[in-house]
Amino acid sequence: MKRLLFTFSFVFLASYGMAQETLSLGQCLKMGIERNLNLKTYEGNVLKGKHNISENRSRLLPQINIGAALNDNFDPPVSVTDGSAYGKPYNVTNTLQYNASASVQLQMPLYSQTARTALNIAKTLDVLNTLSYAKAKEDLIVQISKMYYLAQNTEEQIGIIKDNIKRLEELRDITQAFHDNDMALSVDVKRVNVNLENLSVQYDNAKAMLTQQYNMLKYVIDYPADKAIAVEKANIQQIDMAALTGLDENLSELQLLRTQQTLAEQQKKLAKDGYLPTVAISGNWTYTAFTDKFKNWFHSGESNHWYRSDGIGLSVRVPVFDGFEKRSKIRKAQVDIDNAKLAYENTMKGMQTQYANAVNDLANNQRNFSKQRDNYLLAEDVYKVTSDRYREGIASMTEVLQDEMSMSDAQNNYLTAHYNYQVSNLTLLKLTGQLDKLLKP
């Protein structure tokens, strides 16, 4: 029975381990781009913009309508005309009770500058939707990358804590042996146990934090919540640095602002186009029939004879005065143009400042990373020497624990410096338009 339970537990744990999928940063980014629910909203807006263009284009195309009508004038109207030709003052004509009609009508604008400008505005809005999607995609790449780097950092932290726990457990066993042989005080054993307990708490906190980070990462990339994932082990010794090519002026954010300025200019032109005349052509092909009794529709004769009426027309509309409505629209549009120019200039200067600061941060974080790595390696060597001396009975427990604490601080500082280095490099990748590098496997 015990063997059966052991076999079942082994198979369960093995299947759980196999179910966990290790994802690279490139895989997470591709999943996020394909599945992220918020990004899909932007995709829907892009598709909506395409339909909006078709809707505005239809206003420049012919409009054809077919109509039919049947009227029962149960109290028929009369027509009164001059009857002097008949020796009467008035000539009264009674209309028939029933009439029917069938028609085909055609309408088509020959010249409408407002409709053409509206179509151009729809195309500009489509460009805005596309750029908004591109910017949302860039922001998503940065968000996922930061989450991925943070999970890697936490994984490394957990690994270091486990190593420290292992070292302290060995130190505790040695100290306990010294105490059993009256070579160490009981307080020394307690000191080691206190440090072990602190490390155990750090380990539990780091594991809980890592679980939350993975849950958030799964949410952003729309990964099944009931499946386990893991990130690749971080290569702490190497970071692919961004090429310092200067601020990319074709970033989606800057293109968005330039396109918004174009849109404001088109809105102003649309208001001005309201002063221009519009020309349209219309035509109709109609058949009409009249009768005094409904049953006559089903018999041949004059009472249900269909009379054809065809025609074509040309209409011109010239706006003269609208109470200064168009003038107000033009002035409002000019304010939007000025604001769009200011927004672009302000954002451009802000991003240039961000780039300069990002370059400075990268250099500073690179120096800090290098120094913290050297400090970490030095702290490890110091702890190793002190630990060996303690085993030989030369160093005290206080010295060992102090060096162990210094080494732990150096380890945390090293990991923090590495994460800051990654984030500053990520910022430069975005500002220089090199985020696509992260998508490569």
Secondary structure, 3 states (H helix, E strand, C coil): CHHHHHHHHHHHHHHHHHHCEEECHHHHHHHHHHHCHHHHHHHHHHHHHHHHHHHHHHHHCCEEEEEEEEEECCCCCEEEEECHHHCCCEEEEECCCEEEEEEEEEEEEEECHHHHHHHHHHHHHHHHHHHHHHHHHHHHHHHHHHHHHHHHHHHHHHHHHHHHHHHHHHHHHHHHHHHHCCCCCHHHHHHHHHHHHHHHHHHHHHHHHHHHHHHHHHHHCCCCCCCCEEECCCCCCCCCCCCCCCCCCCCHHHHHHHHHHHHHHHHHHHHHHCCCCEEEEEEEEEEEEEECCHHHHHCCCHHHCEEEEEEEEEEEECCCCCCCHHHHHHHHHHHHHHHHHHHHHHHHHHHHHHHHHHHHHHHHHHHHHHHHHHHHHHHHHHHHHHHHHHHCCCCCHHHHHHHHHHHHHHHHHHHHHHHHHHHHHHHHHHHCCCHHHHHCC
